[in-house]
Amino acid sequence: VQLQAFGGGLVQAGGSLRLTCSASGATSSIKGMGWYRQAPGKERELVATITTRGDTNYADSVEGRFTISRDIVKNTVFLQMNDLAPEDTAVYYCHAILWPDDDTWGQGTLVTVSS
């Protein structure tokens, strides 16, 4: 499975961005997808995940501001980010959990939020 993420950019605090992650290849092996982020000097952290059943999970720091969704037909996952804050500045990575016990990462997309 290959993941391609895009949609990052520069936005002012309070603004919105939507990230997109498109999966290709053996997409039938995908059990779940999600977004992680890594800010400068910090470890990579979970942002949001969504299972093939549509169950979602969010980091406390983004709950209520970010929404993860998916287009099953197009094998695409979205991350709608609203009310962005400077602390949301990071490289955002798409991630997929694969059957039976594997995972894969997409390239990062940079989100920069100015104050």
Secondary structure, DSSP 8 states (H G I E B T S, - for coil): -EEEEE--EEEETT--EEEEEEEESSGGGEEEEEEEEE-TTS--EEEEEEETT--EEE-TTTTTTEEEEEETTTTEEEEEE-S--GGG-EEEEEEEEETTTEEEE---EEEEEE-
